Amino acid sequence: MSLADVLLALMVLGIAAYAVLAGADFGAGVWDPLAGRGARGRRARSLVESSMGPVWEANHVWLIFVLVVFWTAFPVAFGSVASTLYIPLFLAAVGIIFRGATFATRGAVGTVRGSAIIGALFVLSSILTPFFLAAAVGGVASGRVPVGNASGDAITSWWNPTSVLVGCLAVATGAYLAAVYLAADARRQGEEDLADAFRVRALAAGVVAGGVALGGIAVLREDARTLYDELLSGGALALVIVSAAAGVATLALVWWRRYGLARVSAALAVGAVIWAWAVAQSPELLPGAITIEDAAAPRVTLVALLVSLVCGRYGRVRRWRTPRRRQAWACRCER
């Protein structure tokens, strides 16, 4: 395995972590307007806020990590993606900003109309941000991003059947992950009625996400035949099977109210799909345009990047091991 392959694997790991962690945060916003009114609605929204509050900023670190590795290790491919897919990437960035702003200020608005506007922006950005990010991924996966500065079509590169499919799947899986996680959080806080409410939503969202994934097979067959063929062969097929099995297991675990295990299997179901895409696309970084090795930066740059990532991670572990850091972490866990 070359250095380029190692760094690409780290990048895919970051994408999977962002999809599983930040995806659940975005999904929590999908459930906000469905929380209901009155005391129960306030309790449900309070659960969402208490679950998201400690982690919603930290989860975006994975996106930053992916971007840094991408533009440093594969600058030609990064420039091609950023210049061709600038519309969905810009809209996703705007969505992230609006979502963070509305989440931070939603409790400080004093008027009913202001609260309604903030709530609507929060929900809208929770849906559109993962859609646009995933639509950009669909454009890459379907081979619509050529090498060069803005060489691809600015609209059809991301507004196409594969991109719309991947965008809808991202929204559905985010809602599915969020419902599973929130059911577990409600159980841990002793809110059994809320746990049951999110249990029903998790089952419904899981069925919807599974239906979108199954229906997407026909879409890929017609719109991205190369990707379709690769996903149904070799290691990619094995990962698709793992994802499907984990998805079914999650539904069963949620049905039996085993929320702790369901969180793990739900994350596995989403993560396995992302790794299946990476395996199916290999050894090409931009399908039909450039391979991983051809897109890689000079070896000295790859070595420097890998060393900096290792040193950065080691430094974080060393800081965490200090008594003050461990005590702070223990206090957060108790809360």
N, C-alpha and C positions, 0 to 999 in steps of 0.2 A: 504494500500500500504506500503510495507516494504522499509527500507532505500536502499536496493539493487535496488528495482524497481525505486526509485526516482533518484538514480545516473545513472541507465541505461537510464532513460528518458532524463536526461541531456546530456548523451553521444549521444543519437539519435538526440537530438536537435542540438548538435554540428555538427554531420554528415550532417544533413539537411542544416545547415547554410553554411558549407563548400561546399556542392554540389551546392547550389544556388549562392553563392558569388564567391568562387574560381573557380567553374565550368564555370561561365560566363567569368572569366579572361582567363582560358584555351581555351574556345571557341573563344575568340577574336583572339587568335593565329591561329586558323583554318582559319579565314577569311583573314589573312595577305597576303598569296600568291595570293588571289583572288581580292586584292584591285585594281589591274590594274597598268598600267604604266602612266607616265606623271604626270601632275599637279593633276589630280583627284586621282590617286593612292597615291601620297604624302599626299594629304589632308585626304584620308581615313586612312592611317597609322598614321598620326598625331592625328586623332580622337581616334584611338585605344590607342595610347600612352598617350594622355591626360586623357582618361577615366580610364586606368589601373594604371597610375603613382601614384596617391595618395593612392591606396588601395591594390595593388598586394601583398605587404609584410604583411599588416595587416590581409588579408584574411587567411593566413596560420596559424594565431593564433588559428583558430578553429580546425585545424588538431592537433596542439600541445595540445589543451584542451582535445580533444577526447583521444589522446594517454595517457595523464596524468591520466585521470579518468579511462581509461581501465586498465592500469597496476597497479593502486593503488587499485581500487575497485574489480577488477576481475583478480588477478595475474595469477591464473592457466590457465584461458582461454586466457589471453594475451600471456603467454609463449607458449601455444599450437599454437596459430595463428601465432605469430612471427617466430617460428621455422619451422612450416610447410610451410608457405607462404613467406619464406624469399626471394625467387627470385622476385616475382612481387613487394614486398615491397621495396626491394633494388633498382630495376629498377625505381620505382616511385620516390624514394628519389634522385637518380641520375638525373632523369628528372627535378625535382623541382630545383635542384642546377643549372643545365645547363640552364634551362629556365630563372631563375633569373639573371644569369650571362650574358646571351645573351641579355635579355631585357635591362639591365643596360648599356651594352657596344655597342649596335647596332648603336647608333648615333655617336660613337667616332672612328669608323674604317675608315681609310682614303683611302683604296683601294677598287676597285670594287669587286675583288675576295674575299677579306676579308669580305666585306659586304654580299656577296652572301652566304659565309659559315656560318656567324653569323645568317643570316636570315633563312637558312635551319635548323640549330640547334634549333632556336626558334620555328619554325613551328613543327618540329619533336617532340620536348619535349612537346609542347602544345597538341599533339595528344596522344602520348604514355603514358604520366604521368596519365591522368584521366583513360585511358584504364587499366593500370596495377592496379591502386588503386581499380577500380570497379571490375576487375577480381578477386582480393583478396576477396572482399565482396561477389562475386558470389560463390567463393569456400566455404565460411562460410555458406551462405544461402542454398546451395545445400547439406550440411551435409558432406563435404569432409575433415573436420578438426577434427580429434579425439583428445581426451585429451592425453597429454604427450609431451615430448620433441621430436620434429621432427617425430611424430608418423604417420603423413600423407605422402602421396606421394608428392615429391617435384615438380613434373611436372603436373600430372593429377589433383592435388588439385586446380589448377588455370587455366590450359589449358583444358577446357571441355566445352560442349555446353552452359551451364548456365553462366559460367564465361565470355566466349566470347560474349554472348548476352548482359550481363550487362555492359561489357566494351564498346561495340559498342554503347549501349544506352547512356552511360555516355558521350561519345564523341559527339553524335548527340544532346543530350539535352544541352550540354555546348555551342555548336555552335548556337543552337536555342535561349538560354538565351542571349548570347552575341549579336546576331543580334537584338533582341528586345531592349536590353539596349542601344546599340549603335544608333539605330534609334531614341530613346528618347533623347540621348545626342546630336545627330546631330540637332534635332528639337530645343532643348534648345539653341544651339549655332547659330541658324539661317541658318544652312546648309541644306536647304530643299532638294537639289538634293542628298546629302549623306543620308539623312533620307529616301528618296524614294528607294535608292539603298539597304540600309540595311532592308527596309521593305520587298522587294522582297526576300532577303536572309532569313529573319525571317519566311516568309510564306513557303519557300522551306524547310528550316530546320525543321520547325514544322511538315510538312507533312512527312518528312523522319523519324523524331523521333517517330511520331505516328505509322508509318508503321512498324518500328523496334519493338515497344512495342506490336503491335497487332500480328506480326509474332512470337514474343517471347512467346506467349501463348502456341503455339504448342511445342516449345522447352522445356518449363517448364513441360508441360504435360508428355513428354517422358523422360526428364532427371532428373527432381526434382519433382516427383509427390506429395510428401507431401507438399512442398511449394506451388505448384499449387492448391491443394485442400484447403489449409488454406487461400490463397489469394482470393478464390472465396466463402468465407463464413464469416459471422459475421462482426465484425468491420473492418477487413482488406478489405472486399469487398466494404464497404461503402467508405473507403478512396480511393480505386481504382476508384470508380465512381466519387468521388470528383476530383481526378487527371484528369480523362478523360474529365469531364465537364470543368475544368479550362483550359485544353489544347485547347479544341474547342473554348472556350470564348476568349482565347488569339489570336487565328487565326482571329476571327471575329473583335476583337479590333484593331489588326494590320491592317487588311483590311480597317477598317474605320479610320485609323491613330490616334487612341486613345492610344498613346504610354505609357502615364503615368499609366493608368489602366492596360494596357497589361503587364507592368513590374510586377505588383502585381499578376496577374493571372498566369503568367508564373512561377513565384517563387512558387506559391501555387501548380501548377501542378507537379513540381519536388519534392517539399517537401512532398506532400501527398503520393507519391510513396514510399518514404523512410520510412515514418511512417507506411504505409501498410505492408512493409516488417517486421518492428519491431513487429507489432501486430500479423502478421501471424506466426512469429517464437516463440513468447512468449507461454509458460514460459521457453523455452529452450534458452540458450545463444549460445551454439554450438549444432545445431540440431543433435539428435541421440547420443549425447555424454555427455552433462552436462546441468543442469538447471541453471537459474539465481541465485537461492538461494544457490545451492551447489557450484557454482563458486565464490560466494561473499567472500570477505576478512572478518576477524573478525569484530564484530560490532564496537569496539573501533576505528578501522581504518576507517570504513565508516563514523562514526560520525565526526572524525577529518577531513576527506576529505570534507564532506559537510559543516562544519563550515568554513574551509579555503576558499572554493569557495564562500560562502556567504560574508565573511569578505573581500575577494579580490574584489568582485563586488561592495560592499558598499564603499570600499576605492576609487575605480575608479570613482564612482558617486560623492563622496565628492570632489575629485580633479577636476572633470569637472565643478563643481558648482562655482569654484573660478572665480573672474572677468576676470583674465588673460586668463584662459582656454576658457571661453565663448567668449571673444573677438577674440581669435585665431580661434575658430570654425566659428564665424560669417564671418571672413575674408576669410576662405576657401570656405564657402558657396557662398560668393559673386563672388569669382573667378570661 
